[in-house]
Amino acid sequence: MPPPTPEQIAARHGWAVDALERRTAIVEGLVARSREPLDWLGLQRLVRRFLGYAGPSSPSRPRPEAVAAAYDRHVAELQAVASLVEAELADVAPDALAEARSRLGLRLALIGKGGAGKTVLSSTLARTLARRGRKVLAVDLDTCPGLAFSLGIPVDDAGLPLEALEEQPAAPYGWQLAAGLTPDEAVERFAGVAPDGIRFMGMGKIGAVDKDKARMSVAAVRQILMGFADPSCDVIADLEAGPTTPFENYHEFADDVVVVVGPAWRSAMTARRLIPMVGDRRLTIVANRWRDEPDHPGLAPAIRIPNDPALTQAEREGRSPFEACPDSPAVRAIGRLADLLLARPNPNR
């Protein structure tokens, strides 16, 4: 592959600065609207993630002066907002703050080898949380999607509509979220509705003939995930199987990452490759299709989901486990995973 041209490098830098400006606009809008402790907690979480994105440049890839100045301004603005949020939260009574933390939505990514069962786990976890009265956004980051089926809705092959996108040569596959459209507005306007009120968004399916529709949505869906600000909504994202998307940091939006491990040694091998990519996110290992066998060495699971013929049959039929076998042992075990994720202390919750 030839090295990038000066024009391509300049376009990438311009895209990076545009991303900073969009994030600054999101934060400014939230500052103007924040009134309750839950609002400030959600803003605090978003600022932390944006600050992580805007870290210092690498010695091997220094930023040009103009780009570095844009990053410095952005970081200073975020730090000022972080101080404002801390001051606002310091005035909140401890009981009220604890109650707000309990309502702060999850930000969760699920990763694992193909066939480990993360899509069924993602959908059933989303349905479980929704049945408990929580708002849920389920996102499919796989261009061979099964999450919609598993949620109980038809697959939409189109991805995001053209009105939600704009051309950007520096973005992956040349497209990104349209200017002036915030992530929250994109979810409100374009996400589908699944059973139990779950909102669903996917990149679309890569078909035999038309491969472009899904590609056009990749950067936009990632921008939506990273900037989605509804503090009370749980976000459950099912990443593409294998190491590619975790390596490319598609889980950058998440506070928690679940690594799903099946009984096969190949699944365990993939899990061991994935764990170092999780970074500072909180890691939960889940053993799926467990048959009362010893755990994989070095992969002690927090939850074991039993091998369940009822759930396997639901998968074969393309049905939601919540519709086909809601009281099965596997669905009950996924309910315990929801309990674990909601109950554990989290700096953002």
N, C-alpha and C positions, 0 to 999 in steps of 0.2 A: 504494500500500500504506500503510495507516494506521500511525502510529508505535506501538511496543510499549507495552502498558499497564504500570503499575507492578507489577502481579502477574506479568506475563510477564518483566519485567526481574529481579524477585526470584527467579523460577524459574530463569532462566539463571545468575544468580550462585550459587544453590544447587547447580546442576549442576556448575559450575566447581569449587566447593569439594569436592564429592563426588569429582570426577575427581582432584583433588590427594590426597585421602585414600586413594583406591584405589591411586594410584601410590606413595604412601608405604608402604602395606601390601606392595606387590610388592617394593619395595626392602628393607624390613625382613626379609621372608622370604628374600630372596637373601643378605643379609648373614649370616643364621643358618645357611644351608646351604653357603656358599662355602668351599671347602677348597683347590682346585687353582688354578694360575695362569690356566687357561682360565676358571674361574668368575669370578675377579676381573676379567679382561678384559671378559667379557660384562656384568658389573655396571657397570664403568666406562663402557661404551658406553651402557647404558640410562640411567645418571645424566646423562650429557651431553645426551641427547635430552630427558629430563624437565626439565632446567634450561633448555634452549632453549624449551620450551613455557611455562615459568613465568617468562618475562622480565618486565620492568617494564611497568606499564600505560601506555597512550598518553595524552598530554595531552588529546586530543580525546575519550577515553573513559576517564576516571578510574574506578578501582574504589572501591566503598564501603569504609568503614573496616574493617568486619568481614571483607570479602573480601580486602582488601589485607593484613590481618593474617594470614589463612590462607595467602596466597601467601608472605609473608615467612617464616612458620614452615616451610613446605614447602621453600623455597630454602635456609634454614639447615640443615635436616635433610639435604638432598641434598649440600650442600657439606661437611658433616661426613662423610658416607659417601664422597665423592670423596677427601677427605684420607685416610681409612682405606684405601681401595683403593690409593692411591699408596704408602702405607707398606708395604702387603702386597706390591705388585709390586716395590718397591725391594729387597726381600729375596730376590727370585728370581734365580737365576743367569742370565746373559745367554743361554746356549744354551737353557735350559729356557723362558725367556720367548719367544725367537724361535720355538721349536717350538710353544708354545701359540698364538702369534699366527697361525701357519700353519693352525691348526685352527679359528680363530674364523670363524664362518659369515658369509657375505655378507648384506647387507641391501640389496636391489636393487629399484628401481621402473622399469618400462618405459613410456614415453609416446610419443605421436606421433599423426599424423593417421589417421583411419579409412582402412583399406586399405593402410597402410604395411607391414603384416606383423608387427606387434609381438606378436600372440598366438601365431603359429607360432614366432617367435623365442623368446618366453617359455617355451613348452612344451618346445622342443628344447633350450634352455639348461638347463632343469630336468632333463630326462632325461639330458643329458650329464653334469651334476654328479653325479646319482644313480649313473650307471654307473661313476663314479670312486670310489664308496664313500662319498660325502658324504650326510648327511641333508638333505632338501629339503622345504620347505613352499612350495607354489605357491598363490597367492591370486588370484582373479579379482575385480577391482573394477569390472566392467562388468555392467550388468543386461541386456545382450544377449550372453550369454557364449558364447565359443567355446573357452576355455582347456581345459575338461574334454574336449571332443572331441579337441582337438589333443594332449592328454596320453594319450588312448586310453581314456577312461572315459565312461559315459553322463552327460549333464547332469542334475543334480538341481535341479529347479525350486523346491524348498522353501526354500532358504537355510538359515539356522540354525533349529533347532526351537524351539518356544515355551519349553521348559524352559531354554534358554540365554539368554532375553531377559526384560526387564522393561519396563514402561511408564515413560517419563520424558518429560513434556510438553516440556521444554526441549531434548531431543535432536532431531536430524534425524528427521522423521516420527514422533516421539513414543516411540521405543524405544531401548534400549541393552542392553549386556551385563548379565546378571543379577548382582545383588549376591552377593558371596561366591564367584563363579566367576572364577578368575584366567585370563588369556589362555592360559597354558600348559595349564591344565586343559581349557579350551574346545577347544584344538587336539587334545588327547589324546582327548577324548570325542566330538567332533563332526566332525572333519575326515575326509573320505573317503580312501581309499587307491587310488593310481594305480599303474601299472606301475613297476617298479624301486623300490618302497617309498616313492614320493613321497606326502606327505600333501597333500590338496587341500581348499581351502575357498573358497566363493564366496558372493556376496550372494543368489544366486537369480535367476531370470529374471522379468522383467516380461512377463506374458502379456496376451492380449486381454481376459480377464475379471478375473483376480485380480492386481491390481497391488500389493497390500499386503504380501505375503510378502517380496518383495525389499526394499521400503522399510523394513520392520521390522528388517532385518539391517544397514543401512548403518552406523549409529553403532557397533554391536557389532563388526563386522568391523574397523573402524578402531581401536577400542579394543584388539582382539586384536593387530593388527599393531604398534601403538605399544608395547604392554606385553609382547609375546612375548619371553621371556628365555632360551630354550635357546641357550647360547653356541655350540654346535657345529653348529647347523642353518642352512643357507642359506635365505633367504626371498626368493622371486621373486614380485613382484606385477605383474600386468598391469592398468594403469589404463585407464579408459574413454577412448576416442579423443577427441582434441581438447583444448582448453585448460581446460575447466570443472573437472575434478577436480584437475589441477595447480594451478590458481588457488586452489582451496579447500584446498590443501595435503594432499591424500591421500597424498603421498609423504613425509610428515613422519617416518615410521619409518625411512627409507632413509639409508644412507651413500653409495650410488651411484645415479645416475639415467642410464639409457640412453635417448637420443632416437633413435627409428627414423625414417629419412628414406627415402621411396621416390623413384623417378625423376621423378615429376611435380612441376611447379613449385608446385602447391598444397601438396604435402607439405612442400616446403622452406619455404614461407611459414608454415605452421603450426609447423614446427620453430623458426623464428626467434622466433615469439611465445612458444613454450614455454621456450626457454632461460633468459630472465630469471627465470622462476618457479622454477627449480631451486634458487636460493639458494646455501647453503654446501655443498650436496651435490656430490660429485665427478661431473663430467659426462663421458659417453662418447657420441659421435655414431657411429651405425652406418648405413651406406648399404645399403639392402636392395633386392633385385632389380636389382643393378648390372649394366649392360650395356657396360662399358668406355667409358662416356661421361665427360666432364669432371665434376668435383665441383660441386655447387651452390655459388655464391659465398658465402664466409664460413662454410661448413659442411664443413670438412675432416674426413672420417670416420677413426676409429681402426681400423675393420674394414669391409671391403666384402664383402657377402654376394652372390654372383653370382645373376643371374636363372637359375633352375634349373627346367626343365620337369618334372622328377621331383617336386620339392617342390610345384609348382603343381598337379600332378595329385593329389597327396595331399590338398591343401587342398580341391579340388573334391569329392573322395570323402569328406571328413570324417574322414580317417584321420590318425593320428599319423605325422609324417615319420620318426620313429625306427623305426616298424614298416614303413612303405612304402618308404623309400629311405634307410636308415641310412648308406650310403657315398656319398651324393650330394655334389657340390661344396658345396651350400649348407649341409648338415649339418656337413660338415668345417669350413667357415668359422665356423659358430656354435661349434664346438669351440675355434677359435682365440680367439673372444671370451671363452669361459670361461677359457682360459689367461691372457688379458690381465687380466681382473677379479681372478683369484686371485694374480697375480704382482706387481701394482703395489703400491708402498708405500701404506699407509693408516694414519692415526693410530689407528684402531680395530682394525687387524689386524697 
